[in-house]
Amino acid sequence: MQKINYRGTEINKIQFSEIESYLEEKSMNVDAVFNMIADENEYAYVSNGFIRGLKAEENEPGEWHHYFQKESDGHFVAGKMMFN
């Protein structure tokens, strides 16, 4: 995992395969999540909270965390994904 500091936000660049089993444990549609957050090199850019949310045994109702899509010009666009 690589840490990227972007405009005061810490973003984690992580290989999607490293979070796949966590998504499965949470009964998330892995293919849909991949299409939503992974880039062409199969990396995902996610917040620290996103990683904590994946590793948590249970998530709060309405819990969501940020993921980021890297644009071709190097900027990041934030999105949010619900965890339940």
N, C-alpha and C positions, 0 to 999 in steps of 0.2 A: 504494500500500500504506500502510495506517495501522497504527501500533504502539499496542497497548493494554497497559498494565501492570495485571495483575489478580492480587492476592494474591502478589506477588513473581515472577510469571511474565510474560514478554514474549510477547504474542500478536500475530500479524500478521493483520490483516483485509485480505483480498485478493479481488479479483473472480475468480470461478472461471475465467472465460475466459482469465485471465492464466497459469494453470497447466495448462490443458487440453493444450497441445502437449507439455509435459514428461511428462504422464501417458501420452499416446499413444506417446511414444518409449520408455517403460518397459513398453510392451505391457499397460498396465492397462486395465481395463474402465472407460472414462470415465463412462458413464452410471451404473454402480454406485457409483463414487467420488463423483460428483455427488450422488446420492441419500443417501450416507452423510455427507458433510461440508458441503454447501452449504445455506444458509438460503433462505428464501422470496424474498430479494432477490438471490440468486445470489452471495452472498459466502461465502468460506471463512475460517475462523479457524484458523490453523496456527502451529506452533512454528517457531523459527529452524532447528532441525534438520530439520524437514519440508521446508523450502525448500532447504536444502543437499542433502538426500537426493534431491530431484527433479532438481537440477542436476548431481549427481554422474554421472560416466560409468558407473560400476558401483556396486552396493550390496553390502554384506557379507551373507553368508547369515544369515537371521534378523533382518535390520535392520528396525526399525520406528521410527516417529516419531509425535508427538502432533498431533492435531487437536482442536478444541474446538467444542462446540455451545453456542450462546448460548440460554439459557432466557428465557422471557417476563419473568421478574423481574430480568433483567440479569446473573444468575450464569452462569458457564461450567462445563460438564461436559467433562472430558477423555476422549478416546478414543485408541486407537492403531491405526495402520494399518501393515501389513506392506509392505515395499518390494520383496519378491522372493518 
